[in-house]
Amino acid sequence: MTTQAPAYASPADVAAHGPYGPGRTDRPGPRYPFQGRISADGSGGHPAEPGRYHVYASYTCPWAQRAVIVRDLAGLREVVSVSYVDDDRDARGWAFRERRGPDPVNGFTLLAEAYDATEPGYPGHISVPVLWDRRTRRIVSNDFARIPVDLGTGFAEWATENLYPEDLRAEIEAQDEEIARDLSQGVHLVAGAATQEEYERRRAGVAAALDRLDARLATRPLPDPRVPRDHRLRRVPARRQARPAGRRSGADRGRATRGRLGRAARTRGARGGARVTEVSWGSPSRCRDSGRTCTERSSRRRPRRGRPRTPCRTC
């Protein structure tokens, strides 16, 4: 019996294919157009069934990380499968390479193939997480905000933890928008700042949000460490702590590691949570790869002797 070799995309090559973004992320229309919902009763057209759905994720994407955390905490590892795209991308978008393994469901080499299978000639943003339906061979959703909610509620029959308690749902939804806007999205706006002035302004906004939430926790602890709002809040300081100390300011380091939010992040990591990855907080400066201003620090660091310099993944 002949075993077919796994299919992989060629290495990410910005010089050959161009950077990711232009023509994809700047198009008019919704950025996350696939809005299917999974429910226990199938009222949204996608009934919850063990083994039917698959999540395409990335170790470098906090939104995808959140979906995987929900799946793991809910005890759904044997119910919903997960695979990971490679960390690097060019204009072709996310791809499957040897570093993270092949696509075990469809054998795709590029995640764009999943989008094209759902909408032929799809021209928009190729994002993760992606919730894939094995039966219809189509994307159910690429709505990063709703995928964790559906994983936490639609599979209650097989879940070992209730991550969306009825008595806390109103409070969860009320605070979720604030955390998403000021922290989860805020750190990305800091990393994407084009000028030093914008960088300082956006960083101050994130720092103020951390201080505000820390003060709130002083008088009213989070009601349950397992609900979606709470692990979204934990994930931000945990990802900041994962960065080497030399790559962020003392003020950033203090906010990330001290106070109630810092303790929450350390507690989550000590319990063996999902892998944490870094969020770039570097000050904008000239990139040696593209000559443009960016916040990617790895492209400007002097490599260790005998090791090649890591190309810039932002530009």
C-alpha positions in Angstrom: 0.0 0.0 0.0 1.4 3.4 -1.0 1.2 6.2 1.4 0.8 9.6 -0.2 3.3 12.2 0.9 1.8 15.2 2.7 1.3 18.3 0.5 3.1 21.5 1.6 3.2 25.0 0.2 6.5 26.5 -1.0 8.3 28.7 1.6 6.9 32.2 2.2 8.6 34.5 -0.3 7.6 38.2 -0.1 10.1 39.0 -2.8 8.5 36.7 -5.3 4.8 36.9 -4.3 4.6 40.3 -2.6 3.5 41.1 1.0 0.1 40.0 2.3 -2.5 42.6 2.6 -2.8 44.8 -0.6 -5.8 43.6 -2.6 -7.0 41.4 0.2 -7.5 43.5 3.4 -8.3 46.8 1.7 -11.3 45.7 -0.4 -14.7 47.2 0.2 -17.3 45.0 1.9 -17.3 42.8 5.0 -13.9 41.5 6.1 -15.3 38.4 7.7 -18.1 37.4 5.3 -18.8 33.9 6.4 -21.2 34.1 9.3 -22.7 30.6 9.7 -23.6 29.5 13.2 -23.4 26.1 14.9 -26.2 25.2 17.4 -27.3 22.1 19.2 -30.7 22.1 17.4 -29.3 23.0 14.0 -31.5 26.1 13.7 -28.7 27.9 12.1 -28.2 25.3 9.4 -25.2 23.7 11.0 -26.2 21.2 13.8 -23.5 20.3 16.3 -22.1 16.8 15.6 -18.9 15.1 16.9 -16.3 14.8 14.2 -18.0 17.0 11.7 -16.2 20.3 12.2 -12.6 21.4 12.0 -10.8 24.6 13.1 -8.0 26.0 11.1 -5.9 28.1 13.5 -2.5 29.8 13.8 -0.1 29.9 16.7 0.6 33.6 15.9 -3.0 34.8 15.9 -4.6 35.7 19.2 -8.1 35.4 17.7 -7.4 31.8 16.6 -5.8 31.1 20.0 -9.0 32.1 21.7 -11.0 29.5 19.7 -8.6 26.7 20.5 -8.6 27.7 24.2 -12.4 27.4 24.3 -12.3 24.0 22.5 -9.8 22.7 25.0 -11.4 24.0 28.1 -14.8 22.7 27.1 -13.3 19.2 26.7 -14.0 19.0 22.9 -10.6 17.8 21.7 -12.2 14.6 20.5 -15.3 16.4 19.1 -13.8 19.2 17.0 -10.4 18.8 15.4 -7.8 21.5 15.0 -4.8 22.1 12.7 -2.4 24.9 12.3 -1.1 27.0 9.4 2.5 28.1 9.1 3.6 31.2 11.1 4.8 33.1 8.0 2.8 34.3 5.0 3.2 36.3 1.8 0.6 37.6 -0.7 -0.8 34.0 -1.0 -2.0 34.2 2.6 -1.8 31.5 5.3 -0.2 28.2 4.1 0.6 24.7 5.3 4.2 23.9 5.7 6.4 21.3 7.5 6.8 23.5 10.6 3.1 23.1 11.6 2.2 20.1 9.6 -0.1 19.5 6.6 -3.8 20.0 6.3 -5.2 16.8 7.7 -8.8 17.3 6.4 -8.5 18.4 2.7 -4.8 18.3 1.9 -4.8 22.0 1.0 -1.5 23.7 0.7 -2.9 27.2 1.0 -5.8 28.2 3.3 -7.1 30.3 0.3 -8.2 27.0 -1.2 -10.7 26.6 1.6 -12.1 30.1 0.8 -12.2 29.3 -2.9 -14.0 26.1 -2.2 -16.7 28.0 -0.3 -16.9 31.0 -2.7 -15.1 30.4 -6.1 -12.7 33.2 -6.8 -13.0 34.7 -3.3 -11.1 38.0 -3.4 -11.1 39.0 0.3 -9.2 38.6 3.5 -7.9 35.1 4.2 -8.1 35.0 8.0 -8.0 32.5 10.9 -9.7 31.0 12.7 -11.8 29.2 10.1 -14.5 26.8 11.1 -14.8 24.2 8.4 -17.7 21.7 7.8 -16.3 18.3 6.7 -19.7 17.2 5.4 -20.5 20.2 3.1 -16.8 20.9 2.4 -17.4 24.6 3.0 -16.5 27.2 5.5 -19.1 27.7 8.2 -17.6 30.8 9.7 -14.5 33.0 9.7 -16.1 35.3 12.3 -13.4 35.2 15.0 -15.8 36.7 17.7 -18.6 34.1 17.2 -16.6 30.9 16.6 -15.6 30.6 20.3 -19.2 31.3 21.5 -20.5 28.5 19.2 -17.8 26.1 20.4 -18.7 26.9 24.0 -22.5 26.6 23.6 -23.4 24.4 20.6 -21.6 21.3 21.8 -23.0 21.2 25.4 -24.0 17.6 24.9 -20.4 16.5 24.6 -18.7 19.3 26.6 -17.2 18.7 30.1 -17.4 22.4 31.1 -20.1 25.0 30.7 -18.3 28.1 29.4 -21.3 30.2 28.8 -23.6 30.0 31.9 -27.1 31.3 31.4 -26.9 33.5 34.5 -23.7 35.3 33.3 -24.5 35.7 29.6 -25.8 39.3 29.9 -22.7 40.4 31.8 -20.4 38.5 29.5 -21.8 40.2 26.4 -21.8 43.6 28.0 -18.1 43.5 28.8 -16.9 41.5 25.9 -17.0 44.4 23.5 -14.9 46.6 25.8 -12.2 43.9 26.1 -12.2 43.2 22.4 -12.0 46.9 21.4 -9.5 48.2 24.0 -7.2 45.2 24.6 -7.5 42.5 22.0 -7.7 44.9 19.1 -5.8 47.6 20.9 -2.5 45.7 20.9 -2.7 45.2 17.2 -3.2 48.9 16.6 -0.2 49.6 18.7 1.9 47.1 16.6 0.6 48.6 13.4 1.3 52.3 14.3 2.9 54.1 11.4 4.4 57.0 13.4 5.9 57.4 16.9 3.1 59.8 17.8 0.4 57.2 16.9 2.4 54.5 18.7 2.5 56.5 21.9 -1.2 57.4 21.7 -2.4 53.9 21.1 -0.1 52.3 23.7 -1.4 54.8 26.3 -4.9 53.7 25.4 -4.1 50.0 26.0 -2.2 50.8 29.2 -5.2 52.8 30.5 -7.5 49.9 29.7 -5.3 47.5 31.6 -5.2 49.8 34.6 -9.0 50.3 34.4 -9.7 46.6 34.4 -7.2 45.9 37.1 -9.0 48.5 39.3 -12.3 46.9 38.6 -11.0 43.5 39.6 -9.9 45.0 43.0 -13.6 45.4 44.0 -15.3 42.8 41.8 -13.3 39.6 40.8 -14.2 38.0 37.5 -17.1 35.7 38.2 -15.8 32.6 36.4 -12.3 32.0 35.0 -13.7 29.7 32.3 -16.2 31.9 30.5 -15.2 33.4 27.1 -14.9 37.0 28.4 -12.5 36.0 31.1 -10.1 33.9 29.0 -10.1 36.7 26.4 -9.0 39.1 29.2 -6.4 36.7 30.4 -4.9 36.1 27.0 -3.7 39.6 26.4 -1.3 39.9 29.4 -0.3 36.3 29.0 0.8 36.9 25.4 2.7 40.1 26.5 4.5 38.1 29.2 5.6 35.6 26.6 7.8 38.3 24.9 11.5 38.6 25.9 11.9 41.3 28.6 14.3 43.3 26.4 11.7 43.8 23.7 9.3 46.0 25.7 9.6 49.0 28.0 9.6 48.8 31.8 6.2 50.3 31.9 4.8 47.7 29.6 6.5 44.9 31.5 5.2 46.1 34.8 1.6 46.3 33.6 1.9 42.8 32.0 3.3 41.1 35.0 2.0 42.9 38.1 -1.5 43.4 39.5 -4.6 41.2 39.2 -4.4 40.8 35.5 -0.8 39.7 35.7 -1.7 37.1 38.3 -4.6 35.9 36.2 -2.3 35.4 33.2 0.3 33.5 35.3 -2.4 31.3 36.9 -3.7 30.5 33.4 -0.3 29.5 32.2 0.4 27.4 35.3 -2.7 25.4 34.6 -1.3 24.2 31.3 -3.3 26.4 29.0 -2.9 26.7 25.3 0.4 27.9 24.0 1.0 31.6 24.2 2.8 33.6 21.6 4.1 37.1 21.5 2.5 40.4 20.6 4.9 42.9 19.1 5.2 46.2 21.1 8.3 47.5 19.4 8.6 51.2 18.6 8.2 52.0 14.9 11.5 52.3 13.0 13.0 51.6 9.6 12.8 48.0 8.5 16.0 46.6 6.9 13.9 44.3 4.7 11.5 46.8 3.1 12.9 50.2 4.0 9.5 51.1 5.4 8.5 52.0 8.9 7.2 49.1 10.9 7.2 47.6 14.4 8.6 44.2 13.6 11.7 43.9 15.8 13.1 40.5 14.6 14.1 42.0 11.2 16.3 44.6 12.9 17.9 42.5 15.6 21.5 41.4 15.0 21.4 37.6 14.6 23.5 35.3 16.8 26.7 34.1 15.3 26.1 31.4 12.7 22.3 32.0 12.5 20.5 33.9 9.7 18.5 36.9 10.5 14.7 36.3 10.6 13.0 38.2 7.8 10.4 40.8 8.6 6.9 39.3 8.8 5.1 42.6 9.0 6.4 44.2 5.8 
